[in-house]
Amino acid sequence: MVTLKIKKFSGTEDLPLPQYMTEHAAGMDVYAAVTDPIVMKPGETKLIPTGMSIEVPVGYEAQIRPRSGLALKHSIGILNSPGTIDADYRGEVGIILTNFGDKDFTVNRGERVAQMIVAPVAKVVIEQVEEVSTTVRGAGGFGHTGGHEKLKPKG
């Protein structure tokens, strides 16, 4: 188990801490700490306060991801998904919500606006080389394996 220290700001006593909603959920729901409802017009992006700061353990990051229900039902997502909160950040956690839909969306106090996952981070040593190793894929990039065609049975 990893411990995530959370400081709630004054005036957010009515809001729950981030929490797992089911036994095997990967992400904890995060709540909006808006004082007044925020109306998001189609195409708008707003920074939604959470009323908390967190202390992510060294060697980990907190990832902020969209909630699938908001995405499916209201076309609400997170523009920089997943957003990363580094282990040395101590400011307020903010959620960068975007209304990708064609209708206004209202963010109310206490609404679950994102999910947060705490994950390990691998640090690497950079080594500059003249060439990288070859693979069957090589430089094949976006869509190079197809995907729109029907799969043909082998054999």
C-alpha positions as CSV (number, residue, x, y, z in Angstrom):
1,M,0.0,0.0,0.0
2,V,1.1,3.6,-0.8
3,T,0.0,6.5,1.4
4,L,-1.3,9.6,-0.3
5,K,-1.4,12.6,2.1
6,I,-4.2,15.1,1.4
7,K,-4.7,18.6,2.8
8,K,-8.2,19.9,2.5
9,F,-8.6,23.7,2.3
10,S,-10.7,25.7,4.6
11,G,-14.3,25.8,3.5
12,T,-14.3,22.3,1.9
13,E,-15.4,20.4,5.0
14,D,-18.6,19.3,3.2
15,L,-16.7,17.6,0.4
16,P,-15.5,14.0,0.6
17,L,-11.8,13.1,0.2
18,P,-11.0,11.3,-3.1
19,Q,-12.3,7.8,-2.8
20,Y,-12.6,4.5,-4.6
21,M,-16.2,3.8,-5.5
22,T,-15.9,0.1,-5.8
23,E,-13.6,-2.6,-4.3
24,H,-11.5,-3.0,-7.4
25,A,-11.6,0.5,-8.9
26,A,-8.3,1.7,-10.2
27,G,-9.1,5.4,-9.8
28,M,-10.4,7.5,-7.0
29,D,-13.2,9.9,-7.8
30,V,-12.3,13.6,-7.3
31,Y,-14.9,16.2,-6.4
32,A,-15.4,19.8,-7.6
33,A,-14.9,22.5,-4.9
34,V,-16.7,25.2,-6.8
35,T,-18.5,27.8,-4.7
36,D,-21.0,28.6,-7.3
37,P,-22.1,26.4,-10.3
38,I,-19.9,26.8,-13.4
39,V,-21.6,26.7,-16.7
40,M,-19.4,25.4,-19.5
41,K,-20.4,26.3,-23.0
42,P,-19.7,24.0,-25.9
43,G,-16.0,24.1,-26.7
44,E,-15.0,25.8,-23.4
45,T,-12.2,24.6,-21.1
46,K,-12.3,25.6,-17.4
47,L,-10.0,24.9,-14.5
48,I,-12.2,23.3,-11.8
49,P,-10.8,23.6,-8.2
50,T,-10.8,20.6,-5.9
51,G,-10.1,22.4,-2.6
52,M,-7.1,20.1,-1.8
53,S,-3.4,19.7,-2.2
54,I,-1.7,16.3,-2.1
55,E,1.7,14.9,-1.2
56,V,2.5,12.2,-3.8
57,P,5.2,9.9,-2.5
58,V,8.6,10.2,-4.3
59,G,8.8,7.6,-7.1
60,Y,5.1,8.0,-7.9
61,E,2.8,10.4,-9.8
62,A,-0.9,11.1,-9.5
63,Q,-2.7,10.9,-12.9
64,I,-5.9,12.8,-13.4
65,R,-8.2,11.1,-15.9
66,P,-11.7,11.7,-17.2
67,R,-14.7,10.0,-15.8
68,S,-16.3,7.7,-18.4
69,G,-19.9,8.6,-17.4
70,L,-19.3,12.3,-18.0
71,A,-17.6,11.6,-21.3
72,L,-20.4,9.3,-22.6
73,K,-23.4,11.2,-21.2
74,H,-22.2,14.8,-21.6
75,S,-19.1,14.8,-23.8
76,I,-17.0,16.2,-20.9
77,G,-13.4,15.3,-20.8
78,I,-10.0,16.4,-19.6
79,L,-7.9,18.2,-22.2
80,N,-4.5,17.0,-21.1
81,S,-5.5,13.5,-20.2
82,P,-4.0,12.1,-18.3
83,G,-2.8,15.1,-16.3
84,T,0.3,14.4,-14.1
85,I,0.8,15.6,-10.6
86,D,4.4,15.3,-9.7
87,A,5.7,14.2,-6.3
88,D,7.1,17.7,-5.6
89,Y,3.9,19.7,-6.4
90,R,2.1,21.1,-3.4
91,G,-0.4,23.5,-4.9
92,E,-4.1,23.0,-5.3
93,V,-5.2,20.1,-7.5
94,G,-7.1,21.6,-10.5
95,I,-9.0,19.6,-13.1
96,I,-8.9,21.0,-16.6
97,L,-12.3,20.1,-17.9
98,T,-13.4,20.6,-21.5
99,N,-16.9,20.5,-22.9
100,F,-16.5,18.6,-26.2
101,G,-20.3,18.5,-26.6
102,D,-22.9,20.8,-28.2
103,K,-24.8,21.7,-25.1
104,D,-24.0,23.7,-22.0
105,F,-22.8,21.6,-19.0
106,T,-23.0,22.8,-15.4
107,V,-20.4,21.8,-12.8
108,N,-21.9,21.8,-9.3
109,R,-20.2,21.7,-5.9
110,G,-19.5,18.2,-4.9
111,E,-19.8,16.7,-8.4
112,R,-17.4,14.0,-9.3
113,V,-15.4,15.5,-12.1
114,A,-12.4,13.3,-12.5
115,Q,-10.6,10.2,-11.3
116,M,-7.1,10.0,-9.8
117,I,-4.7,7.1,-10.1
118,V,-1.5,6.9,-8.2
119,A,1.2,5.1,-10.3
120,P,4.9,4.4,-10.0
121,V,7.3,6.4,-12.2
122,A,10.4,4.9,-13.8
123,K,13.4,7.2,-13.9
124,V,15.7,6.6,-16.8
125,V,19.3,7.3,-17.7
126,I,19.6,9.0,-21.1
127,E,22.3,7.6,-23.4
128,Q,22.9,9.2,-26.7
129,V,23.7,6.7,-29.5
130,E,24.4,6.9,-33.2
131,E,21.8,4.3,-34.1
132,V,18.9,2.5,-32.3
133,S,18.3,-1.2,-32.8
134,T,16.1,-2.4,-35.7
135,T,12.8,-4.2,-35.3
136,V,10.2,-5.7,-37.7
137,R,8.0,-2.7,-37.2
138,G,10.8,-0.2,-37.8
139,A,9.5,3.3,-38.2
140,G,5.9,2.3,-38.9
141,G,3.7,4.8,-37.1
142,F,0.1,5.8,-36.7
143,G,-2.2,3.3,-38.4
144,H,0.6,1.3,-40.1
145,T,-0.9,-2.0,-39.1
146,G,-4.3,-1.1,-40.7
147,G,-7.3,-1.7,-38.5
148,H,-10.1,-0.8,-40.8
149,E,-10.0,-4.0,-42.8
150,K,-11.6,-7.2,-41.7
151,L,-9.2,-9.7,-40.1
152,K,-8.5,-12.7,-42.3
153,P,-8.4,-16.0,-40.6
154,K,-4.9,-17.6,-40.6
155,G,-4.4,-21.0,-42.1
